[in-house]
Amino acid sequence: MKTNELVEACGRLADDKKAVDVVIMDLNGLTDIADYFVIASGTGERHVRTIADGIREGMKQEGTLPFAVEGYDEGRWIILDYQNVIVHVFLESLRELYDLESLWIEAKRHRVTKENKDIEVGNE
């Protein structure tokens, strides 16, 4: 699966689980950490886990497993590492506290909503 397909799928899968404010950040040329972040919020710990589970299951069906998963047991900030794409699923209050979006203020952002689930990211 190409990186742009993977990031788009992660964003759609998060939205399918009713994640709040799903944002895809294009980090190409800004950091070596990853090419993209997908950032989403859940309303409670159970919701955060449900979003992460939905992404993991959907990606597994596509034949892609995360390289690493962090924070699942706590359910407050779960990181799914797909190497070029890192998914952050936060409790809403922690997302505001850590404010990852402001760390890469110059990154291009794409919001995933019901209306634009067919968004195209990058051209890889």
NORKA-V48498 format. One line per field, one symbol per residue. ss: DSSP state (@ for helix, = for strand, . for the rest). burial: b if it has 24 or more other ideal C-beta (glycine too) atoms within 12 Angstrom, else e. A space follows every 10 residues. Layout:
ss->???
burial->???
This chain:
ss->..@@@@@@@@ @@@@@@...= ======.... .....===== ==..@@@@@@ @@@@@@@@@@ @......=== ......==== =...====== =@@@@@@@.@ @@@....=== ==.@@@.... ....
burial->eebbbbbbbb bbbbbebebb bbbbbbbbee eeebbbbbbb bbeebebbbb bbbbbbebbe eeebebeebe bbeebbbbbb bbebbbbbbb bbebbeeeeb beebeebebb bbeeeeeebe bbee
